[in-house]
Amino acid sequence: MTGEKDLAVLLQNMEPVLNTGEYVFCTVENLRELPDIEKVLFFFRETEAVTIVLKKEIADEWNMIYSYIASWITLNIHSSLEAVGLTAAFANALKQENISCNVVAAYFHDHIFVAKEDAEKAMRTLHALKRV
């Protein structure tokens, strides 16, 4: 089960889904600092610190600092980690609409984080990309 590699198939069949909630990016020195790692959507260890993404309400409860409130869009198509051009295609379409995106490629799907106020416009843009 390696996922789809053909860009035309990926674009035609992707189903963007706007997940509920607001999400934030925070940093911690160590994951052991977190009250409940199961509430973290994902984390990535960088040289400077560990970046975590979680629901805003949880970050508020834990008194975490953040500056960017995002909406989370999942592209519901199993894209291969070896697929070429999908990220460039949707990032370019969003760029044309002046929408910043932060992308996470997981094993089954690509996930896009956009500013909360751009979520609906991003969804329209991604749906339009399917028709190209």
C-alpha positions in Angstrom: 0.0 0.0 0.0 2.3 2.7 -1.2 -0.2 5.3 -2.4 -0.8 7.1 -5.7 2.1 8.6 -7.6 0.4 10.0 -10.7 -0.1 13.8 -10.3 -3.1 14.0 -12.6 -4.9 11.2 -10.7 -3.9 12.8 -7.4 -5.3 16.2 -8.4 -8.4 14.9 -10.0 -9.3 12.6 -7.0 -8.1 14.5 -4.0 -10.9 15.5 -1.6 -9.9 18.4 0.6 -11.5 18.2 4.1 -11.5 21.0 6.5 -11.0 19.5 10.0 -12.9 21.1 12.9 -11.1 23.2 15.4 -8.2 25.7 15.6 -4.6 24.5 15.7 -1.4 26.2 16.9 2.3 25.6 16.5 4.3 25.7 19.8 7.7 24.7 21.0 9.0 22.8 24.0 12.5 21.7 25.0 11.5 18.2 25.8 8.3 16.1 25.2 8.4 15.1 28.8 7.3 18.7 29.7 3.9 18.0 28.1 1.0 17.0 30.4 -0.4 14.5 27.9 1.4 13.7 24.7 -1.7 12.0 23.4 -3.3 15.4 22.9 -0.5 16.5 20.5 -1.4 16.2 16.8 2.2 15.8 15.8 5.7 16.9 16.8 9.0 17.4 15.0 12.4 17.5 16.7 14.5 20.4 15.4 18.0 21.5 16.6 16.5 24.5 18.5 13.5 22.8 20.2 10.6 20.4 19.6 7.8 21.9 17.5 4.4 20.6 18.4 1.0 21.2 16.8 -2.1 20.8 18.8 -5.6 22.2 19.2 -5.6 25.8 20.4 -7.9 25.0 23.3 -5.3 22.5 24.7 -2.4 24.9 24.2 -4.5 27.5 26.1 -5.2 25.1 28.9 -1.4 24.3 29.1 -0.5 28.0 29.0 1.6 27.6 25.9 2.8 30.5 23.7 1.9 30.7 20.0 1.4 33.4 17.5 -0.3 31.6 14.6 -3.8 30.2 14.7 -4.4 27.7 11.8 -7.1 25.7 10.2 -6.2 22.1 9.2 -7.1 20.7 5.8 -6.5 17.1 4.9 -6.2 16.0 1.3 -8.2 12.7 1.4 -6.3 10.7 -1.2 -3.6 8.3 -0.3 -0.6 10.0 -2.0 2.7 8.1 -2.2 5.6 9.6 -0.3 7.4 9.4 -3.7 4.7 11.4 -5.6 6.2 14.3 -7.5 4.4 17.6 -7.9 1.4 17.4 -5.6 2.8 19.8 -2.9 4.0 22.2 -5.6 0.6 22.2 -7.3 -1.5 23.0 -4.3 1.1 25.4 -2.8 1.3 27.3 -6.1 -2.5 27.5 -6.3 -2.7 28.8 -2.7 0.2 31.2 -3.5 -1.9 32.7 -6.3 -4.6 33.5 -3.7 -2.0 34.9 -1.3 -2.5 32.1 1.2 0.4 30.9 3.2 0.5 27.1 3.9 2.4 24.9 6.2 2.5 21.3 4.9 2.9 18.0 6.6 3.2 14.9 4.5 2.2 11.9 6.5 2.1 8.3 5.3 -1.4 8.3 4.0 -2.3 11.9 3.3 -1.0 15.4 2.9 -2.1 17.9 5.5 -2.2 21.7 5.0 -2.3 24.3 7.8 -3.5 27.7 6.7 -4.3 30.8 8.7 -7.7 30.5 10.2 -9.1 33.4 8.3 -8.0 31.9 5.0 -9.6 28.5 5.5 -12.7 28.9 3.3 -10.8 30.6 0.6 -8.2 27.8 0.7 -10.9 25.2 0.4 -12.4 26.9 -2.6 -8.9 27.1 -4.2 -8.2 23.4 -3.6 -11.6 22.4 -5.0 -10.9 24.6 -8.1 -7.5 22.9 -8.5 -9.3 19.6 -8.9 -11.1 20.9 -12.0 -8.0 22.0 -13.8 
